[in-house]
């Protein structure tokens, strides 16, 4: 099966850097990032179509031309549509941990998904993670490291990142942050194999 990747220039109408948020919730962070960095393009992937549509309505009301939101499974969208070495940063904040065994296939802490993130990151590109669940951060750390992404010590939220409603609600549990970088000059990652 041949795969046709998107052209970010065609999606956004310019060649600005692209950052992807997976699971933007109400869009608070996405819209704040897009407002603060108008030369950067922000692409969000949200499972629920009505939530994705609501975020796009908010972006349009704020005249944010650098925001696009699609509805679907982030694992499939990234694997099938996102070009190699084309994303400057991924933002994954408070993802659903899918704790039940029968939901294991929905978890983002999967080696194939980690390999897709590595494939699509630019050299020096980053993955920013936050969760109130330390074990989830530990799981991400394990799979992203196997994909060749280097964990950064002392990770903190990106400068100026506001907190989300979810983060404020669960602040008592504490928030754990992690950041990973794709080393520059590492070449294209190995192809991802179906497993």
C-alpha atoms as one frame of an Amber mdcrd trajectory, in Angstrom:
protein
   0.000   0.000   0.000   1.462   3.367  -0.977   1.191   6.220   1.485   0.682
   9.843   0.475   1.854  12.217   3.160   0.409  15.695   3.619   2.272  18.819
   2.589   2.335  21.180   5.556   2.742  24.110   3.149  -0.508  23.061   1.451
  -2.288  22.610   4.796  -1.222  25.972   6.258  -0.348  28.060   3.202   3.205
  28.729   4.400   6.448  26.966   5.310   6.455  27.798   9.030   7.524  25.188
  11.568   4.830  22.724  12.632   3.991  21.637  16.171   1.431  18.919  16.876
  -0.759  18.602  19.953  -2.260  15.188  20.600  -5.532  15.348  22.521  -6.003
  19.111  22.881  -9.039  18.828  25.160 -10.835  22.173  25.055  -8.003  23.698
  23.042  -6.728  26.012  25.787  -3.042  25.279  25.237  -3.317  25.003  21.472
  -4.929  28.427  21.150  -2.521  29.995  23.653   0.484  28.594  21.765  -0.923
  29.738  18.410  -1.588  33.246  19.721   1.894  33.552  21.231   3.712  32.176
  18.155   1.904  33.318  14.990   4.797  32.232  12.724   4.482  28.625  13.946
   1.767  26.318  12.615  -0.171  24.219  15.127  -1.862  20.966  14.127  -3.999
  19.151  16.694  -5.426  15.656  16.642  -8.553  15.059  18.740 -10.503  11.782
  18.925 -13.933  13.452  19.211 -15.158  15.210  16.058 -17.431  17.624  17.943
 -14.518  18.706  20.164 -12.250  19.226  17.134 -14.963  21.337  15.473 -15.443
  23.438  18.625 -11.709  24.180  18.808 -11.645  25.245  15.152 -14.589  27.570
  15.833 -12.634  29.161  18.703  -9.561  29.528  16.462 -11.643  31.171  13.737
 -13.221  33.559  16.257  -9.700  34.630  17.257  -8.544  34.914  13.633  -5.845
  32.291  14.175  -4.800  31.200  10.697  -2.042  28.981  12.094  -4.335  26.366
  13.688  -5.773  23.195  12.173  -7.590  20.451  14.074  -8.543  17.026  12.752
 -10.649  14.324  14.363  -9.352  10.784  14.540  -6.874   8.408  16.101  -3.503
  10.149  16.492  -1.621   6.908  15.927  -3.224   6.389  12.510  -3.062  10.026
  11.429   0.623  10.385  12.289   1.544   7.031  10.722  -0.327   7.662   7.478
  -0.231  11.406   6.898   2.682  13.119   8.637   5.853  13.444   6.519   9.271
  12.338   7.718  11.283  14.890   9.719   8.571  17.559   9.454   7.394  18.232
  13.037   9.328  20.590  15.321   7.505  19.501  18.490   4.827  17.204  19.802
   2.753  18.187  22.840   1.049  15.382  24.772  -0.537  16.734  27.935  -2.578
  14.573  30.283  -3.387  11.793  27.812  -6.002   9.235  28.751  -4.067   6.382
  30.401  -6.624   3.758  29.279  -5.987   1.724  32.455  -8.210  -1.262  31.650
  -6.529  -4.240  30.018  -9.101  -4.358  27.215  -8.140  -0.772  26.268  -4.419
  -1.549  25.910  -4.557  -1.035  22.117  -5.649   2.599  22.626  -2.643   3.568
  24.738  -0.085   5.954  23.275   2.715   4.171  25.152   3.314   1.810  22.247
   6.714   1.204  20.600   5.263   1.588  17.085   3.749   4.951  17.985   7.041
   6.060  19.554   8.840   5.094  16.343   6.355   7.193  14.334   7.006  10.207
  16.556  10.754   9.743  16.020  10.260   9.351  12.248   8.287  12.569  11.960
  10.377  14.793  14.250  12.954  17.138  12.781  16.524  16.841  14.040  16.462
  18.604  17.392  12.670  18.238  17.522  11.034  17.631  20.890   8.263  15.649
  22.527   6.747  17.413  25.572   4.767  15.253  27.996   2.795  16.008  31.138
   0.672  13.765  33.311  -0.540  13.526  36.861   0.344   9.818  36.679   4.049
   9.113  37.208   3.744   5.523  35.858   2.431   6.894  32.549   5.455   9.191
  32.213   7.689   6.210  33.045   6.006   4.132  30.309   6.488   6.950  27.784
  10.117   7.287  28.838  10.755   3.607  28.158   9.153   3.492  24.702  10.481
   6.853  23.471  14.013   5.899  24.483  13.767   2.703  22.413  12.792   4.878
  19.430  16.049   6.828  19.710  14.663   9.907  21.439  16.857  11.266  24.204
  15.234  12.180  27.539  16.171  15.619  28.869  16.896  15.912  32.564  15.026
  18.424  34.679  12.158  18.754  32.209   9.763  21.606  32.906   6.773  22.856
  30.941   7.569  24.963  27.851   8.050  28.631  28.766   4.778  30.495  29.069
   2.617  27.367  28.884  -0.650  28.040  30.696  -2.274  25.325  32.772  -5.348
  23.511  31.543  -8.626  22.994  33.392  -7.703  19.319  33.801  -4.292  20.218
  35.199  -5.783  22.658  37.693  -8.368  20.072  38.765  -5.750  17.409  39.473
  -2.936  19.677  40.712  -2.993  18.036  44.145  -1.752  14.786  42.621   1.229
  16.661  41.214   2.199  17.078  37.603   5.095  15.174  36.108   6.853  16.516
  33.017   9.158  14.861  30.530  10.864  16.133  27.396  12.621  14.120  24.699
  14.759  15.302  21.806  15.550  13.680  18.488  19.299  14.189  18.126  20.391
  16.328  15.197  22.209  14.626  12.356  20.929  11.159  13.179  19.472  10.628
   9.711  16.136   9.062   9.044  14.999   6.540  11.628  14.585   2.938  10.591
  11.236   2.095   9.001   8.476   1.179  11.395   7.507  -2.473  11.137   4.022
  -3.728  11.831   4.053  -5.977  14.829
